[in-house]
């Protein structure tokens, strides 16, 4: 088949072939290797808008503090978060202030470069708490403060010594030291204890190495009160030796400043016990003899001190003797008593060891009688309340074990009725006895005697009591009848009282038996006679002897609180009469004789027959000394002053 048969034109095909090769030859380099284009001019810049800088909105982060020494603290931090800078950071500042400071304004370190993140605070107070904060700054100003950090500077040694240091010698081998803590502002730490330094001195120079005694405080004793006082006793020292003593406080860093030296000299060595013996002489006195302590030189003993007396009384009598004396005689001792003697030798170091001797004197029957106390108002229609004290110690001659009370109707013949009762448990205590079943309006004589284990002593002088009338006793307590009852018959009278009898009840079982009004003189006796006063009169009560002297007696009595009457009273004694103002309650009777018995009667002057009469009796005191003691104008050769005492004139041993 030919091309023409398919309808193709051969020339057209050739034309297309030629065009294809021309296009490939000329256009291919253009598309595959293009010619460089000229540079494109830069685009026009788009305008931007930045906010103005302000203060940082956050503080520095992670602020930490470390005390590097007692006067410095290292402070470190990290910058605030970047999004809170609000501009370029230009610096930092650190503020610090001691807690408890009176100045509220803190100190500040400024101008810290922004690239620095730590600073060392110096010249701080020792052992002091500080409040520290950090601040970031921009060009505009500072930002907020960081959270405060509280830290204490480190400890240091105290810069001041303990205060009020005192030292005193206790004896020949011991010294006591007292002190208080250093001033609070100069302790510079926790006081853990104290050191006491002491060294032996000869003249002004120290001899030998110093010794140290440590006083370590427990945790509970750590300084909380600067007024606390501390004490140490230094022992094992030498007698009559000078020591220089200083005290220093210490903390964990070491001991601080020492106190000024205190120089103390220990006392001389004390002597041992002397030899002492005590024996009773044929005259009844006690003779004490002694010798110096064994192995003691004569010049070491400077004297003796003797103390002696009854074992049941105090204080003991004290006497000083020169070294040449070796005995002493004690006179006027009491039978039945136990005596104690104590002796010590004296040296330059003071009193030495004490030796004691005890000696008991055999008992005997009492030499004196009991002391009956005043009893105004203690009598009634059928009873009498009797009070008394034991004989004075010098007349007891032993322990009082019981009493005998003798009761006799005044003027009656025959023996008195006697009643025995045990003595009070406490020696010297008051004894009380209630006599019951007595006749009304009857006088009785009462006597008391004391017993030891050896037997009874003498009876006391008789004391007379008069009981009340039975009707008078009832009228004294029953009020007057009312008008509408005046016509009623009187109440029936009680039957006659039974024969008198003596019922005894010891005072310890009676509530109404109160304590006595006081102890009278050793020979003072008092009693009361009571009668019913006439209508319209006022009866004084508690008429008694208040004080006894050699030539005077003080009497006293009482009136009701609402009594104010000038009606006079009179006091009669030994044939004499004294007028007394009705408003007074005491009277001093003078110009009496020593050692003399007196009978005093108090009576209402306006009604001497039917009015109240009260009587007390008393012995005036002995005239013990005929002259005053005298003293030598100058000391004797041994340096003692002699006191001359006049001889006593008492008929009984002086207490």
SVG drawing of the C-alpha trace seen along z (x, -y; Angstrom):
<svg xmlns="http://www.w3.org/2000/svg" viewBox="-52 -59 108 61">
<polyline fill="none" stroke="black" stroke-width="0.4" points="0.0,0.0 1.4,-3.4 1.2,-6.6 -1.1,-8.0 -3.5,-5.3 -4.1,-6.4 -4.6,-10.0 -1.3,-11.5 0.6,-14.4 4.3,-13.7 5.3,-17.3 3.3,-18.1 5.1,-15.5 8.5,-16.8 7.5,-20.3 6.6,-19.2 9.9,-17.3 11.9,-20.4 10.0,-22.6 10.5,-20.2 14.3,-20.2 14.5,-24.0 12.4,-24.5 14.5,-22.0 17.7,-23.6 16.8,-27.2 14.3,-26.9 16.0,-24.2 18.8,-26.3 16.5,-29.0 14.3,-26.8 17.1,-24.7 19.7,-27.4 17.8,-30.6 19.5,-34.0 20.0,-35.4 17.4,-37.9 18.3,-41.3 18.3,-41.5 14.9,-42.1 14.8,-45.3 14.2,-44.6 10.6,-44.8 9.5,-47.8 10.0,-46.9 6.8,-46.3 6.8,-48.6 6.8,-46.9 5.7,-48.3 7.5,-47.2 6.0,-48.1 7.9,-50.5 10.1,-48.9 8.7,-48.7 9.7,-47.2 10.1,-43.4 6.9,-41.7 8.6,-38.9 11.4,-38.7 14.6,-36.7 14.0,-33.0 15.4,-30.4 17.1,-32.8 19.4,-30.9 21.6,-32.1 24.5,-30.4 26.5,-31.7 30.1,-31.4 31.4,-32.7 30.2,-34.6 30.1,-37.9 29.2,-37.0 26.3,-35.5 26.5,-34.4 23.3,-35.2 22.6,-33.5 19.6,-33.6 18.4,-32.9 17.1,-35.6 13.3,-36.1 11.6,-34.2 12.3,-35.9 8.7,-36.7 8.6,-38.8 11.7,-40.9 9.7,-43.6 12.9,-44.9 16.5,-44.4 17.7,-43.8 20.3,-46.3 21.0,-45.3 20.1,-43.5 19.8,-44.7 19.8,-42.8 18.1,-44.0 18.9,-42.7 17.9,-43.6 18.6,-41.9 15.5,-40.6 14.6,-42.4 16.4,-45.5 14.9,-48.8 15.6,-50.3 12.8,-49.2 14.7,-50.3 16.8,-47.5 20.2,-48.0 20.5,-47.6 23.3,-46.6 22.6,-48.2 24.2,-48.1 24.8,-44.4 25.6,-43.6 22.8,-41.7 25.2,-38.9 26.0,-38.4 23.8,-35.9 25.4,-36.0 26.9,-38.4 28.7,-38.1 27.2,-40.2 30.0,-41.1 30.4,-43.0 27.3,-41.4 26.6,-40.9 27.7,-37.5 25.1,-34.9 22.3,-37.1 19.2,-36.3 18.8,-38.4 15.9,-38.8 17.2,-38.9 15.4,-39.6 16.6,-40.1 15.2,-42.5 15.7,-42.7 15.9,-46.2 15.3,-47.5 16.0,-51.0 12.6,-52.0 13.0,-50.8 13.0,-47.8 10.6,-44.9 9.0,-43.1 11.0,-41.6 11.6,-37.9 10.2,-35.9 12.3,-36.7 14.9,-34.2 15.7,-34.2 19.2,-33.0 21.4,-33.3 25.1,-34.1 27.5,-31.5 28.6,-31.2 31.8,-32.7 33.6,-32.7 32.1,-35.1 33.7,-38.5 32.9,-39.3 33.8,-37.4 31.2,-36.1 29.8,-38.7 29.8,-39.2 32.5,-36.6 33.0,-36.1 35.2,-33.7 35.4,-32.8 37.4,-30.3 35.1,-27.7 37.8,-26.0 41.4,-25.0 41.0,-23.0 38.0,-24.4 37.0,-27.6 33.6,-28.4 33.3,-30.4 30.1,-32.2 29.3,-33.9 26.7,-34.9 26.6,-34.5 28.3,-37.1 26.2,-40.0 23.5,-38.7 24.8,-40.9 28.3,-39.5 27.8,-35.8 27.9,-35.3 26.5,-31.8 24.9,-29.2 26.8,-29.0 27.6,-25.3 29.5,-25.6 32.2,-27.4 35.8,-26.8 37.2,-27.8 41.0,-28.4 42.9,-28.5 46.6,-28.6 48.6,-28.7 50.2,-32.1 53.4,-33.1 53.4,-36.8 52.4,-38.2 53.7,-35.3 52.0,-32.1 53.6,-28.8 52.9,-25.7 50.6,-25.2 47.0,-26.4 44.3,-23.9 40.9,-23.9 37.6,-22.8 34.9,-22.4 31.2,-23.1 29.2,-21.7 25.6,-22.7 22.8,-20.3 20.5,-21.2 17.9,-22.3 20.4,-24.8 21.4,-26.5 21.2,-30.3 17.7,-31.5 18.0,-33.9 21.0,-36.1 20.2,-36.4 21.0,-32.7 23.8,-32.2 26.3,-29.4 28.5,-27.9 31.5,-25.6 33.5,-24.4 37.2,-23.8 38.5,-21.2 41.8,-19.5 43.6,-22.8 46.4,-23.5 45.8,-25.3 46.7,-29.0 47.6,-29.3 46.7,-32.0 45.0,-31.0 44.2,-33.2 40.8,-32.3 39.3,-33.3 36.2,-32.1 35.4,-31.9 32.3,-30.9 32.6,-28.8 30.4,-28.0 30.9,-25.4 33.7,-27.7 35.7,-27.7 36.2,-29.6 35.9,-33.4 37.3,-36.2 38.3,-35.4 37.2,-37.4 39.5,-39.5 41.5,-37.3 40.2,-36.8 42.9,-36.0 41.6,-34.0 43.6,-32.6 42.4,-29.3 41.8,-29.1 44.2,-27.5 43.9,-23.8 41.3,-23.0 42.1,-21.0 40.8,-17.5 38.6,-16.6 39.9,-17.5 39.6,-15.1 36.6,-15.8 35.3,-14.2 32.3,-15.3 31.6,-14.0 29.4,-15.0 31.0,-16.4 30.1,-15.8 28.5,-19.2 26.1,-18.3 27.8,-20.4 29.2,-19.1 33.0,-19.3 34.1,-19.3 37.8,-18.7 39.6,-18.7 42.9,-18.4 44.1,-19.6 43.7,-17.4 46.3,-14.7 49.4,-15.7 48.7,-19.4 51.4,-21.9 50.8,-24.4 50.9,-27.4 48.2,-26.0 45.4,-26.1 44.0,-29.7 41.2,-28.8 38.2,-26.6 34.5,-26.9 32.2,-25.1 28.5,-24.7 26.4,-23.0 22.9,-22.8 19.9,-20.6 19.2,-18.3 15.5,-19.2 16.0,-23.0 17.7,-25.3 19.8,-27.1 22.8,-25.8 24.9,-28.2 28.2,-29.1 31.5,-30.0 34.9,-30.9 38.1,-29.9 41.7,-30.8 44.2,-28.0 45.5,-27.9 42.1,-26.8 41.4,-23.1 38.3,-22.8 34.9,-24.3 32.5,-23.7 28.7,-24.1 26.7,-24.7 23.0,-24.8 22.2,-21.6 18.8,-20.0 18.2,-16.5 16.6,-14.1 17.8,-16.2 20.2,-15.1 23.0,-17.5 25.0,-17.7 28.5,-19.3 30.1,-20.1 33.7,-21.3 35.8,-22.4 39.3,-23.8 39.9,-27.0 42.8,-27.7 43.6,-30.2 41.5,-28.1 38.5,-28.4 36.7,-25.9 37.8,-22.3 35.9,-19.1 33.5,-19.0 33.4,-16.4 30.2,-15.8 29.6,-14.2 26.1,-13.5 25.5,-13.0 22.2,-12.2 21.5,-13.2 19.5,-10.7 15.9,-11.6 14.5,-12.7 11.1,-13.7 10.0,-17.2 11.4,-20.1 8.7,-22.6 5.0,-22.6 2.8,-23.0 1.8,-26.5 -2.0,-27.0 -3.2,-29.4 -5.9,-32.1 -9.4,-30.8 -11.9,-33.8 -15.3,-32.7 -14.4,-28.9 -16.7,-28.2 -20.4,-27.4 -23.1,-26.2 -21.6,-22.6 -18.3,-22.6 -14.9,-24.1 -12.5,-24.1 -8.9,-24.0 -5.8,-24.7 -2.1,-24.4 1.4,-24.1 4.1,-21.7 6.8,-22.9 9.5,-25.0 12.2,-22.9 14.7,-23.6 12.3,-22.1 10.9,-19.1 13.9,-16.8 12.8,-14.5 10.0,-13.7 6.5,-14.5 4.4,-11.3 1.2,-12.2 -0.5,-14.8 -2.5,-14.6 -5.3,-17.1 -6.5,-17.6 -10.0,-19.1 -11.2,-20.2 -14.2,-22.2 -13.1,-25.4 -13.0,-25.0 -13.7,-21.3 -11.8,-18.9 -10.2,-15.7 -8.1,-14.7 -8.7,-16.2 -10.1,-14.1 -7.3,-13.3 -7.6,-12.4 -4.7,-11.3 -4.5,-11.8 -1.7,-11.3 0.4,-14.3 0.0,-15.8 1.9,-14.0 3.9,-17.0 6.4,-18.2 5.6,-21.6 2.0,-21.6 -1.0,-22.9 -3.1,-20.4 -6.9,-20.8 -9.2,-19.1 -13.0,-19.6 -14.3,-19.0 -18.0,-18.2 -20.7,-17.5 -19.7,-20.3 -22.1,-22.1 -23.6,-25.4 -22.3,-28.6 -19.5,-26.8 -15.8,-27.6 -13.2,-24.9 -9.5,-24.8 -7.6,-23.1 -4.0,-21.9 -1.9,-20.2 1.3,-18.2 3.5,-16.6 5.0,-13.1 8.2,-11.7 9.1,-8.1 10.8,-8.6 7.7,-9.9 5.5,-13.0 6.6,-16.5 5.1,-19.2 1.6,-20.4 1.0,-23.9 -0.3,-26.6 -4.1,-26.2 -6.2,-28.1 -9.8,-28.9 -12.8,-28.8 -16.4,-29.5 -19.2,-28.0 -22.3,-30.0 -25.7,-29.7 -28.0,-27.4 -30.8,-30.0 -28.3,-32.7 -27.0,-30.6 -30.5,-30.0 -31.5,-33.7 -28.3,-34.6 -29.5,-32.8 -33.3,-32.9 -35.0,-36.1 -37.6,-38.0 -41.3,-36.9 -43.4,-38.6 -46.3,-40.9 -49.1,-38.5 -47.3,-35.6 -46.7,-37.5 -49.7,-35.8 -48.5,-32.3 -47.1,-30.3 -43.3,-30.1 -41.7,-27.0 -41.0,-24.1 -37.7,-24.2 -35.2,-21.4 -34.7,-18.7 -31.9,-19.2 -28.5,-18.3 -27.0,-14.9 -24.1,-14.8 -21.0,-16.4 -18.6,-14.2 -15.5,-14.7 -15.8,-13.7 -12.5,-14.0 -12.2,-14.6 -8.9,-15.4 -8.7,-18.6 -7.7,-16.9 -11.3,-15.5 -13.1,-18.8 -13.8,-21.2 -14.6,-24.0 -11.2,-23.8 -9.3,-26.2 -5.7,-27.2 -4.6,-29.1 -4.2,-32.9 -0.4,-32.7 2.2,-31.3 2.6,-33.2 5.8,-33.5 7.2,-30.3 5.6,-31.1 2.6,-33.1 -0.8,-31.8 -4.2,-33.2 -7.8,-32.3 -11.3,-33.9 -14.2,-34.3 -17.5,-35.1 -20.8,-36.3 -23.9,-37.4 -23.8,-41.2 -26.7,-43.4 -29.2,-44.6 -27.9,-47.6 -24.2,-46.8 -21.8,-45.5 -19.4,-42.7 -15.8,-42.8 -14.4,-39.5 -11.0,-37.8 -9.4,-39.6 -5.8,-38.3 -2.1,-39.1 -0.6,-40.1 3.0,-40.8 5.1,-40.3 8.3,-42.2 10.4,-42.6 8.5,-45.6 5.4,-45.9 2.5,-43.8 0.4,-44.6 -3.3,-43.6 -5.9,-43.5 -9.6,-42.8 -12.3,-43.1 -15.7,-44.7 -18.5,-44.1 -18.0,-45.8 -21.0,-48.2 -20.0,-49.2 -19.0,-52.9 -19.5,-53.9 -17.3,-56.1 -18.4,-54.3 -15.1,-53.6 -13.7,-50.3 -11.3,-49.7 -8.4,-47.3 -7.6,-46.2 -4.3,-44.4 -2.6,-44.0 -4.8,-46.6 -4.4,-49.2 -7.1,-50.5 -6.6,-52.0 -9.4,-53.7 -9.6,-52.8 -11.4,-54.6 -14.4,-52.5 -13.4,-52.9 -9.9,-51.5 -9.0,-47.8 -5.6,-47.6 -3.6,-48.9 0.1,-48.8 0.6,-48.3 4.0,-49.6 6.2,-50.0 5.9,-46.3 8.6,-44.1 10.5,-41.4 9.7,-37.8 6.5,-38.6 3.0,-37.2 0.2,-39.6 -3.6,-39.2 -5.5,-41.6 -9.3,-42.1 -11.2,-44.0 -14.6,-45.3 -17.3,-47.7 -17.1,-50.7 -20.8,-51.5 -21.8,-48.0 -19.1,-46.6 -21.3,-44.2 -23.4,-42.6 -21.4,-43.4 -18.8,-41.3 -15.6,-40.5 -12.7,-38.9 -9.4,-38.0 -6.0,-37.1 -2.8,-36.4 0.8,-36.7 4.4,-36.3 6.6,-39.2 9.9,-38.2 13.2,-37.5 15.8,-40.3 18.3,-38.3 21.1,-40.9 22.1,-43.3 24.1,-45.5 24.6,-45.9 27.2,-43.9 30.5,-45.7 33.0,-45.6 36.7,-46.1 37.7,-49.3 40.6,-47.7 41.2,-44.2 43.6,-42.0 46.9,-40.7 45.2,-38.0 42.8,-40.6 39.7,-39.5 37.3,-41.9 36.2,-40.7 32.5,-41.0 31.9,-40.8 28.5,-39.5 27.2,-40.1 26.2,-37.1 22.6,-36.1 20.3,-35.9 17.6,-33.5 16.6,-30.8 16.1,-28.4 18.5,-27.6 18.4,-30.2 17.2,-29.0"/>
</svg>
